[in-house]
Amino acid sequence: MAQPRVVTIHYTLTNDQGEQLDSSRVEGREPLTYLEGAQNIIGGLETALTEKASGDQVKVSVEPAEGYGEVNEELIQPVPRSAFEGVDTIEPGMQFQAQTPGGPQIVRVVEVGDETVTIDANHPLAGQTLHFDVEVVETREATDEEQEHGHVH
């Protein structure tokens, strides 16, 4: 098996409507660096970049199954407004950290009623096809320490 690589990329992410969702190419941002095989980035993007070299440019469309998954309707649910004790204003789009049996989870407010607040625990990009415009800036072999820790140093 080949030695895992550390890959540094510049990217722009857009949705199906062509709206820019994220980019490393904006002023003040650094390129993204990840360790291959350590699940540091979504699977569909990592697969498309597996054998790319420094200087390569690639456009990749990642379907939900290889990105942030499909929308799970069970993760959209009403909770009592009292669960937001101490929060004066609750509006759609706000994010909160909820304590769940599986540990802390980020939830987004989607609707606010008099008695209940509907929250969505899906990733904000779940259900979306993601379009990446990528430039591979640099690749190198991962160090033993990076492989052991599962991330770039």
C-alpha positions as CSV (number, residue, x, y, z in Angstrom):
1,M,0.0,0.0,0.0
2,A,1.3,3.5,-0.9
3,Q,2.4,5.9,1.8
4,P,-0.5,8.3,2.6
5,R,0.0,11.8,1.3
6,V,-0.6,15.2,2.8
7,V,-2.5,17.2,0.1
8,T,-2.9,21.0,0.0
9,I,-5.7,22.5,-2.2
10,H,-7.3,25.7,-3.0
11,Y,-11.0,25.2,-3.6
12,T,-14.3,26.9,-4.4
13,L,-17.5,25.2,-3.5
14,T,-20.8,26.0,-5.2
15,N,-24.3,24.5,-5.1
16,D,-26.6,23.5,-8.1
17,Q,-27.7,27.1,-8.5
18,G,-24.0,28.2,-8.9
19,E,-24.0,30.1,-5.5
20,Q,-20.7,30.1,-3.8
21,L,-20.9,28.4,-0.5
22,D,-17.3,28.4,0.6
23,S,-13.8,29.2,-0.8
24,S,-10.2,29.1,0.3
25,R,-9.4,31.6,-2.4
26,V,-10.8,34.6,-0.5
27,E,-8.4,37.1,1.1
28,G,-7.1,36.1,4.4
29,R,-7.8,32.3,3.9
30,E,-5.1,29.7,3.6
31,P,-5.4,26.6,1.3
32,L,-6.9,23.5,2.9
33,T,-4.5,20.8,3.9
34,Y,-5.6,17.2,4.7
35,L,-4.2,13.7,5.3
36,E,-5.4,11.2,2.7
37,G,-7.4,8.3,4.1
38,A,-8.0,10.0,7.5
39,Q,-11.5,11.2,6.6
40,N,-10.5,14.8,7.0
41,I,-12.6,15.8,4.0
42,I,-15.8,14.4,2.4
43,G,-15.3,11.1,0.7
44,G,-16.4,12.1,-2.8
45,L,-13.9,14.9,-3.0
46,E,-11.0,12.9,-1.5
47,T,-11.7,10.1,-4.0
48,A,-11.5,12.5,-7.0
49,L,-8.2,13.9,-5.7
50,T,-6.5,10.6,-4.9
51,E,-3.9,10.5,-7.6
52,K,-3.8,14.2,-8.5
53,A,-0.4,16.0,-8.4
54,S,0.7,19.5,-7.6
55,G,-0.6,22.0,-10.2
56,D,-3.5,19.8,-11.3
57,Q,-6.9,21.5,-11.6
58,V,-10.1,19.5,-11.3
59,K,-13.8,20.2,-11.2
60,V,-15.7,17.6,-9.1
61,S,-19.4,17.2,-8.4
62,V,-20.1,15.2,-5.3
63,E,-23.5,13.6,-4.8
64,P,-25.1,13.7,-1.3
65,A,-24.2,10.0,-0.6
66,E,-20.5,10.9,-1.0
67,G,-20.8,14.2,0.7
68,Y,-22.9,15.1,3.8
69,G,-25.6,12.5,3.1
70,E,-29.3,12.7,2.3
71,V,-31.6,14.8,4.6
72,N,-32.8,12.5,7.4
73,E,-36.4,13.7,8.3
74,E,-36.0,12.1,11.8
75,L,-33.4,14.8,12.6
76,I,-36.0,17.5,12.0
77,Q,-38.3,17.8,15.0
78,P,-40.2,20.2,17.3
79,V,-38.9,20.8,20.8
80,P,-40.5,22.7,23.6
81,R,-39.6,26.4,23.5
82,S,-38.6,25.9,27.2
83,A,-35.5,24.0,25.9
84,F,-34.1,27.4,25.0
85,E,-34.2,28.7,28.5
86,G,-32.2,31.9,28.8
87,V,-32.4,32.7,25.1
88,D,-34.5,35.9,24.6
89,T,-34.7,35.8,20.8
90,I,-35.0,32.6,18.7
91,E,-35.1,33.0,14.9
92,P,-34.9,30.6,12.0
93,G,-31.3,30.0,10.9
94,M,-29.8,30.3,14.4
95,Q,-27.6,27.5,15.5
96,F,-27.3,25.9,18.9
97,Q,-25.3,23.1,20.5
98,A,-27.6,20.5,21.9
99,Q,-26.7,17.8,24.4
100,T,-27.7,14.4,23.0
101,P,-27.1,10.8,24.2
102,G,-24.4,10.6,21.5
103,G,-22.7,13.8,22.8
104,P,-22.9,17.5,21.7
105,Q,-24.6,18.2,18.3
106,I,-25.1,21.4,16.4
107,V,-28.8,22.0,15.5
108,R,-30.3,24.7,13.3
109,V,-33.6,26.5,14.0
110,V,-36.0,26.1,11.1
111,E,-39.3,27.3,12.5
112,V,-40.4,29.2,15.6
113,G,-43.9,28.8,17.1
114,D,-45.5,30.0,20.3
115,E,-44.9,26.7,22.2
116,T,-42.4,24.8,20.1
117,V,-39.2,25.4,18.1
118,T,-38.5,23.1,15.1
119,I,-34.8,22.2,14.9
120,D,-32.8,20.4,12.2
121,A,-29.8,18.3,13.2
122,N,-28.9,17.5,9.6
123,H,-25.6,19.0,8.3
124,P,-26.5,22.2,6.5
125,L,-25.3,20.7,3.2
126,A,-27.1,17.4,3.6
127,G,-29.1,16.5,0.5
128,Q,-27.1,18.8,-1.8
129,T,-24.9,18.0,-4.7
130,L,-21.7,19.9,-4.1
131,H,-19.6,21.3,-6.9
132,F,-15.9,21.9,-6.2
133,D,-13.4,23.7,-8.4
134,V,-10.0,22.6,-7.0
135,E,-6.3,23.4,-7.6
136,V,-3.8,21.0,-6.0
137,V,-1.2,23.3,-4.6
138,E,1.1,20.7,-3.1
139,T,1.4,17.0,-2.2
140,R,4.0,15.3,0.0
141,E,4.3,12.0,1.9
142,A,2.8,12.0,5.3
143,T,5.1,11.6,8.3
144,D,4.8,8.6,10.6
145,E,3.5,11.0,13.3
146,E,0.8,12.4,11.0
147,Q,-0.4,9.0,10.1
148,E,-0.4,7.9,13.8
149,H,-2.4,11.0,14.8
150,G,-4.7,11.0,11.8
151,H,-4.2,14.6,10.9
152,V,-1.6,17.0,9.4
153,H,1.0,18.7,11.6
